[in-house]
């Protein structure tokens, strides 16, 4: 099984929503499912894999300000708040806490539904710790 996990967290890094896409798919395909499932927020911090004009426009429609560094191949550079972007470490810490669960870290489950169920169980515990 090759799957990519996408997550939405709150401002403290606690997991809120998850979804899985094919591992070979780019981050743009995962981002296409994201705008409809985002909670009400002021800012969205994400990595440069989701830097696309259509994604930025979808966030603007929901009145969410993106903090996304521009891709290196972008012709017109877009500024982002570097101080705010440094808080993205909370998201990486959440993934690290999920990987404390051996079943999630080694991806024992071949079926994406079962894998997502294991992640949901681990995330429930991580949310309250």
RATA-V784744 format. One record per residue. N is the residue number from 1. RES is the residue in one letter. OMEGA is omega in degrees with one decimal (999 if undefined). Layout:
BEGIN
n:res:omega
N:RES:OMEGA
N:RES:OMEGA
END
This chain:
BEGIN
n:res:omega
1:X:176.0
2:X:-177.0
3:X:177.9
4:X:-178.3
5:X:175.7
6:X:-176.4
7:X:172.1
8:X:-179.9
9:X:174.5
10:X:-174.8
11:X:178.1
12:X:179.1
13:X:177.3
14:X:-177.0
15:X:178.6
16:X:-177.3
17:X:177.0
18:X:165.9
19:X:-173.1
20:X:172.7
21:X:177.2
22:X:-175.8
23:X:-178.9
24:X:-177.1
25:X:179.0
26:X:179.3
27:X:177.8
28:X:179.9
29:X:175.5
30:X:179.5
31:X:-179.9
32:X:179.8
33:X:-171.3
34:X:-172.2
35:X:179.9
36:X:-176.2
37:X:-178.9
38:X:174.4
39:X:176.7
40:X:-177.7
41:X:176.5
42:X:-177.3
43:X:170.8
44:X:177.3
45:X:177.6
46:X:-177.3
47:X:-173.8
48:X:175.5
49:X:-179.6
50:X:179.6
51:X:176.7
52:X:-178.5
53:X:-179.2
54:X:179.2
55:X:177.3
56:X:178.2
57:X:178.3
58:X:176.7
59:X:179.3
60:X:176.9
61:X:179.0
62:X:-179.9
63:X:175.6
64:X:-179.3
65:X:-178.9
66:X:170.6
67:X:-175.0
68:X:176.1
69:X:-177.8
70:X:174.5
71:X:-179.0
72:X:-179.0
73:X:-179.2
74:X:-178.0
75:X:176.7
76:X:-177.5
77:X:178.2
78:X:-179.5
79:X:174.3
80:X:-177.9
81:X:-175.6
82:X:178.1
83:X:179.3
84:X:-178.4
85:X:178.8
86:X:178.1
87:X:178.9
88:X:178.3
89:X:179.2
90:X:178.0
91:X:178.8
92:X:176.5
93:X:178.0
94:X:177.1
95:X:176.7
96:X:177.6
97:X:175.8
98:X:-178.6
99:X:170.5
100:X:176.6
101:X:-174.0
102:X:-178.3
103:X:179.9
104:X:-176.1
105:X:-177.3
106:X:176.9
107:X:178.7
108:X:-172.0
109:X:179.3
110:X:-179.5
111:X:-179.1
112:X:179.3
113:X:180.0
114:X:177.7
115:X:178.8
116:X:176.3
117:X:177.3
118:X:177.8
119:X:179.6
120:X:177.7
121:X:178.6
122:X:-178.6
123:X:177.0
124:X:178.4
125:X:179.9
126:X:-178.3
127:X:-174.7
128:X:178.8
129:X:999
END
